[in-house]
Amino acid sequence: MRATPNPLSLPGLAACCGLLLLSASLVDSKSILGIDLGSLYMKVALVRRNSPLEIVTNMHSKRKTEQMVLFDAGSRFYGADASSLLARKPHLTPTQMSVLLGRDVAHPSVAALLAERHYHFAPERNDTRSGVHLAVDGDTYTPEELVAMVLTHAREIAAAYGESAASPPSECVLTVPSFYTQHERRALLDAAALAGLNVLALINENTAAALHFGIDRIDETPVTYLFYNMGANSLQVSVVRYLSYPHKTSKYDKGKSVGAFEVLSSAWDATLGGASFDARLVDHMANEFNAVWNEKRGTSGKDVRDHPKSMAKLMIQANKVKEVLSANSEIPVFIDALHDDVNYQTLISRAKFEEVCHDLLARASKPIERALKMANITLDDLDAVELIGGGMRVPKVQEAVAHALSGGTKNIDLGMHLNSDESMALGAAFHGANVSAAFKVRHVGMADVNSFPVGVDMTGLEVGKEQKKFGGGLFGIGKKKAEEKAPVDDVWAKHATIFKQGIRLGVKKTIAFSHEKDVHVAVNYEESEMLPIGTSLSIEQYDVMGIADFAEDMAKKSLGIPKVSLQFELDTSGLTRLIKAEAVVEETVIVDEEVEVEDDEAEIADNATDDGAADDAKVDAKEKEDDDSAEKEGEVKNDTKEEVGDEKVDEKIVVSENTTTTAAKKKKMKTITVQKEKKKRHVRNLKVQSYHVGEIRPYTSELMAESKAKLEMLAQADKERTMLEEARNDYEAYIYYIRNKLVDYEEEIAKVTSEEQRDALRKSAEDAEEWLFEDGYSADLKTFQEKHAELSAPAEKAFFRMSELTARPKAIDALSKQLAKVEDLMKLWETTMTHITEEERAEVLEKVGVARSWIEEKVGEQEKADATADPVFTSEEVPGQIKKIDAIVARLKKKPKPKPILKKNETEPMEKNETEPMEKNETESTENTESDGDSDGEKTADEVPEAEETNDDARKVEDEL
């Protein structure tokens, strides 16, 4: 029974994920993708500002996209466009490219793909690239290049979905199977780099699903779930424990409980998936068809498996049969002219399907047993089970899982609360929002485990060069040859296991040893039953240099052998690397230090040193001793900088008296100089050079540049093809546009065109259509652009004259109304804005007159002009006639009113210190004055409302203008 982990340790486990604050809490507007690459279908999730997590729909409004690329006539097609032609052009359509990443043809997953699943390509060894490639339509492509094309398509559909085609998302989190070694993970990162993606993290598929499942969970009592994930090519099982822990954002925060989960174990069957069941159906149908085919042709050796197009039809049909049999007991199958004009017709029952897949069904429950054993729990410790992945929809698979879980005392139901296709992509996007600095999140603890044990082997640099010479090979064969070549007694070698299987990801470990020569460090996988057969044990090789030079420098100073420290990191993406290498030599030195001690009054002598006090001071100094800091050497400089510290050494004993008063007695203190031992560290950063050996190696910078250039060239060809298709479609659409206009607006077009002009338009449309369907299919982009301009020029002139028949009168009517309102406004200003002078109002009215004259002149000219010719003026010119008037009116409206002139009998404003009674008296006086109707220059109370109404009218006119 596994003990419950301490929740307080979860915040520092591997990573913290969080719930998006979907309001204004996001600090950046960029978006992040979560991509579940899969093997048959790709799912893309998107997280962006002010939006929830969402699945991206592709160009065909589908939530998942086929992982395939069709190369046809110099162009590439993706998703449904490629799938629709798969049966006709299988030899031009690579599929399941992710299965080939970081692997060679001897890998079990690749062997299963080629032998059992009738893959229509034969991967070949590429010695230059140190990997495999596929030959497609005369060109060769590495799996990284093919996967990069699919990832680029993911960026494009995400940009189209988010309406940000100008700047497609560039950051993402990718899901990987739990059994992916560092070789496959590095290959996927290389593919993402070719696609222009910045990978924030890799996350195991089941972990991503568990994260999505736990977003809203806060389990005060720990609960244990088993995630059963049968995808297209593999089966993965993970045991996950959900719990909660108190989280504080600062030392002043009281803290609150937040959710967390940790992966206890992961197990898998890397070659068992939904495609395995499809392959059994394909073989069954192929055998039935072969029997009919050979009987009709009177032969015995014919096999439809030798014909890729026919096999592609059978694979498509097999997938449909499996899906239908998940809900029905039988399905009739008919394929017209499957091959050699022979039809295939049969009836497949669910019982027959289960019969041909009986051995696969027996394997379906094995990873459950291994996962429980690795997690050190029993069936009684499980609280629930979640089924994900497309393969779990097979009823017999669910029955096998239920049977495997029936051995305990609990009745565990099979849960299907997650979207089996989309949960991993959504979890990956959620994880990306956490690791990116662009989003603020609340924490959810997450911890994943290491799938394979990793160790290091250290030898002398010369032995390491021999290993590099032999190339490492599979299972360290080259290393064994190098060891056989060198005498055992003369070889310095050390081995250490740095990351055990099941250890949490996101940790660092340091190994230290004393050595005086440069060393070769090989990071390898250790033998494990979980490691896929055929996996190269070599992860990465390092030559650590600078130790010998440093040891020589220290020997000249009569110091000891350097202590070498190598720090390794196992990051949250499951990648192991050497991140720090340094050598240290410690030297013991004697330094003087001033300390304060108690002074016994009976024994103080002005010119003598208290030996007893000095001894006490040495003891106190020993207890307070701290390590001194030492400057590290740079990699460029070879000299070692040495510092003891900031102590000031004084050869004299300085005694100073201080009186300290306590409740008991007065004590005197004195300062003395004592000697003590300190350790000085000589530190040198070591030079590290890394490289890889084995059959499969990561991309070098040269290969990366070469592949990027190839992909850019293909992308440019795709862009030109897209532009050509758009030009062809626009040209064809304009032909029908001309015809529809001539028919739908026959009366209107007749007013502005002659019969000859209309006939010319009809003739141009007919000629364009004839050219399009004869020579247009082979025309280039420039030709289409020239043809479109030639076709549209006369038509656009005619259609423009037709539109101006109604547009000009409307524009003139609108201008006339505006001019009338300006005239009304000037009249109102005579009483409401008396500070506007008559000359200024006259200037406005003069401009109004000019505009009216322009209207009369242009309308007259247009009436005299030929209606079939270009118009004298257009509707767009009319609004411009009032712009100058608007500018003058706006300037006058801002003109300030003059300050009022005070009368002789009016006093200055009241001072601040005047009393309230004075204000009251003045108010009364003002009221008396207003009541006097005979006062000159003042309006009566009855006149005030009329003035306010006048001002309202003026404002209304101004607003309309």
Order of alpha helices (4+ residues) and beta strands (2+ residues): beta-beta-beta-beta-beta-beta-beta-alpha-alpha-beta-beta-beta-alpha-beta-alpha-beta-alpha-beta-beta-beta-alpha-alpha-beta-beta-alpha-alpha-alpha-beta-alpha-beta-alpha-beta-beta-alpha-alpha-beta-beta-beta-beta-alpha-beta-beta-alpha-beta-beta-beta-beta-alpha-alpha-alpha-alpha-alpha-alpha-alpha-alpha
